[in-house]
Amino acid sequence: MTADATWLIDDRAPMTEAAVDQLDRELADSGPGSRGAGGDGAPTLAVSIHDAVIHDNRKWFGEADVRLDALVITGHGQQGAPESFYMPKTAAFARVKDDDRLQLGPGGLLAFHGTASHFLDILIMVSRDRQDSDDLATILKGSLHSQEVTGALGTMLGLVVAAPQVALVTAAIAAAGVLGDVAYRLLRKATGSTIGLYRNSHLQFRDGFGIGDHPGPAPQAFRVNDLSFRYQISLEQA
């Protein structure tokens, strides 16, 4: 594999010494249900993408169709099921004109719905849509036995073996970053035109999983050159 992907917006906050100390205290104080990746205390979250607009398709894609790929990675998974740690989503849009709003549906594009533990990584990518390219789920499935992906997912699997310590969680957060870069590079190889648009990592304790609107309530939106979008993280109430 080549060097790490370049993301137009990388909102990940560094794991400072203070953040690691806080994580250590929170893990020590949390109950068994919230410590393990499969515990009953792990919340159910939804991540949806909204108001995605291609402001100038000529600069980015010419006359080609557009695909949007999202990948959400969390520290919740099942032993023996590496694919349970991440959820890929691919949506394709035909004949997009300048300033067209992508048809994501009334509730937005649901990129993730499931249980989360420790962290929630969000990655959004846009590409030229080629009819012969696979969706992101298929692309990732084909890489599960690669050394880089096996190593990253193996680190994350450590979270389900026992109540994790801070070193295990921080290692899993770093491994999720590796998996995100791998997904970008594989998608770029498959499409020839992928742009790493956005990534962020919302921690459970420091960030409350990022529940809320990003970058803020509508109509606020991220704007990167000729693309804009926003996303929402919602907590499913019992």
C-alpha positions in Angstrom: 0.0 0.0 0.0 1.0 3.6 -0.5 1.2 6.4 2.0 -1.7 7.4 4.1 -4.7 9.1 2.5 -5.0 12.8 2.4 -8.4 14.0 3.7 -9.7 17.5 2.7 -11.2 17.8 6.2 -9.6 15.9 9.0 -11.4 16.8 12.3 -9.8 14.2 14.5 -8.6 15.6 17.8 -5.2 14.3 18.9 -5.1 11.9 21.8 -3.2 14.1 24.2 -1.8 13.0 27.5 -4.7 14.7 29.2 -7.2 12.9 27.0 -5.5 9.5 27.7 -5.6 10.2 31.4 -9.3 11.1 31.2 -10.0 7.9 29.2 -8.1 5.9 31.9 -10.2 7.4 34.7 -13.5 6.9 32.8 -12.7 3.2 32.0 -11.9 2.6 35.7 -15.1 4.3 36.8 -17.5 2.8 34.2 -19.4 -0.4 34.9 -19.0 -3.7 33.2 -21.7 -3.1 30.8 -20.1 0.0 29.3 -16.5 -1.3 29.4 -16.9 -4.3 27.2 -17.6 -3.9 23.4 -20.6 -6.1 23.7 -21.9 -4.8 27.0 -25.5 -3.9 27.7 -24.5 -0.3 28.4 -23.4 0.3 24.8 -25.8 2.8 23.1 -27.5 2.4 19.8 -26.6 5.3 17.4 -27.6 6.4 13.9 -25.4 8.4 11.6 -27.1 10.2 8.7 -25.7 12.5 6.0 -27.7 15.5 4.8 -27.8 18.3 2.3 -24.9 17.0 0.1 -24.5 19.4 -2.8 -22.2 19.3 -5.9 -21.7 23.0 -6.6 -19.5 22.5 -9.7 -19.5 19.1 -11.2 -17.2 20.1 -14.1 -14.3 20.8 -11.8 -14.7 17.5 -9.9 -16.3 15.0 -12.2 -16.9 16.4 -15.7 -20.0 14.8 -17.0 -19.7 11.6 -15.1 -22.1 10.3 -12.5 -21.3 10.6 -8.8 -21.0 8.1 -6.0 -20.8 8.9 -2.3 -19.2 6.3 0.1 -19.3 6.5 3.9 -17.6 4.2 6.4 -18.4 4.2 10.1 -16.1 2.3 12.4 -16.7 1.7 16.1 -15.1 -0.3 19.0 -18.2 -2.5 19.2 -17.9 -5.9 17.5 -18.1 -9.6 17.8 -15.3 -12.1 18.2 -14.8 -14.0 15.0 -16.7 -11.4 13.0 -14.2 -8.7 11.9 -16.8 -7.0 9.6 -19.0 -6.3 12.7 -16.6 -3.4 13.6 -17.5 -1.3 10.6 -20.4 -0.4 8.4 -19.9 0.7 4.8 -22.4 2.6 2.7 -22.4 3.4 -1.1 -25.0 5.6 -2.9 -24.9 6.4 -6.6 -26.3 9.5 -8.3 -26.8 9.9 -12.1 -26.5 13.0 -14.2 -25.6 15.5 -11.4 -25.6 19.1 -12.6 -24.0 22.1 -11.0 -25.5 23.0 -7.6 -27.6 19.8 -7.6 -28.5 18.5 -4.2 -28.0 14.8 -4.1 -31.2 12.9 -3.5 -30.5 11.4 -0.1 -34.1 10.9 0.9 -36.2 12.9 3.5 -34.3 11.5 6.4 -30.9 11.8 4.8 -28.5 9.0 3.8 -28.4 6.5 6.7 -24.7 5.6 7.0 -24.8 3.7 10.3 -27.3 2.3 12.6 -26.0 0.1 15.4 -24.3 -0.3 18.7 -21.2 1.8 19.5 -18.5 1.4 22.1 -15.4 3.6 23.0 -15.3 5.6 19.7 -17.2 6.3 16.5 -15.1 7.0 13.4 -16.8 8.6 10.4 -15.3 8.8 6.9 -17.0 10.3 3.8 -15.6 9.9 0.3 -16.8 11.0 -3.2 -15.9 9.5 -6.5 -16.6 9.3 -10.2 -19.3 6.5 -10.5 -18.1 3.8 -12.8 -20.5 1.0 -13.6 -17.8 -1.6 -13.3 -16.7 -0.6 -9.8 -18.0 -2.5 -6.7 -19.6 -0.9 -3.7 -17.5 -0.2 -0.6 -18.8 -3.3 1.3 -17.6 -5.6 -1.5 -14.2 -3.8 -1.9 -13.5 -4.1 1.9 -14.6 -7.7 2.0 -12.0 -8.5 -0.6 -9.3 -7.0 1.5 -10.1 -8.8 4.8 -7.1 -11.2 4.5 -4.6 -8.5 3.7 -1.8 -8.0 6.3 -2.8 -4.3 6.9 -6.5 -5.0 7.4 -5.9 -8.2 9.4 -3.6 -6.3 11.8 -6.0 -3.4 12.3 -9.0 -5.6 12.9 -7.0 -7.9 15.1 -6.2 -5.0 17.3 -9.9 -4.0 17.5 -10.9 -7.6 18.3 -8.9 -7.2 21.5 -11.7 -5.0 22.8 -14.1 -7.9 23.0 -11.9 -10.4 24.8 -12.1 -8.7 28.2 -12.8 -5.3 29.8 -10.3 -3.2 28.0 -7.6 -1.0 29.5 -6.7 2.4 28.2 -3.8 1.0 26.1 -6.2 -1.4 24.3 -8.7 1.4 23.5 -6.1 3.8 22.2 -4.6 1.1 20.1 -8.0 0.3 18.7 -8.6 4.0 17.9 -5.3 4.0 16.0 -6.3 0.8 14.2 -9.6 2.3 13.1 -7.6 5.2 11.5 -5.5 2.6 9.6 -8.7 0.9 8.4 -10.1 4.2 7.2 -7.0 5.0 5.2 -7.1 1.5 3.7 -10.7 2.0 2.6 -9.8 5.3 0.9 -6.9 3.7 -1.0 -8.9 0.7 -2.1 -11.8 2.9 -3.2 -9.4 5.2 -5.1 -7.9 2.2 -6.9 -11.3 0.9 -7.8 -12.7 4.2 -9.1 -9.6 6.1 -10.1 -11.1 9.3 -8.9 -11.9 9.1 -5.1 -11.6 12.2 -3.0 -11.2 11.7 0.8 -13.7 14.4 1.7 -14.1 14.1 5.5 -13.1 12.1 8.6 -13.6 12.5 12.3 -13.3 10.3 15.4 -15.8 10.9 18.2 -14.8 9.3 21.5 -17.3 7.9 23.9 -16.2 9.8 27.0 -14.4 12.9 25.7 -17.0 13.6 23.0 -20.1 11.8 24.0 -19.9 10.0 20.6 -20.4 13.3 18.9 -24.2 13.1 19.3 -25.7 16.1 17.6 -25.5 18.0 14.3 -22.2 18.6 12.5 -21.0 21.3 11.9 -24.1 22.6 13.6 -27.9 22.9 13.2 -29.1 23.3 9.6 -28.6 25.2 7.4 -24.9 25.1 8.6 -22.8 22.8 6.4 -19.2 21.8 5.7 -18.0 23.4 2.4 -14.9 21.9 0.7 -14.2 23.5 -2.7 -17.2 22.5 -4.8 -18.9 20.2 -2.3 -20.9 20.8 0.8 -22.7 18.5 3.3 -23.6 18.0 6.9 -24.2 15.0 9.1 -26.1 14.0 12.2 -25.4 11.5 15.0 -28.5 10.5 16.9 -29.0 8.4 20.0 -31.8 5.8 19.8 -33.9 6.1 22.8 -35.2 3.0 24.6 
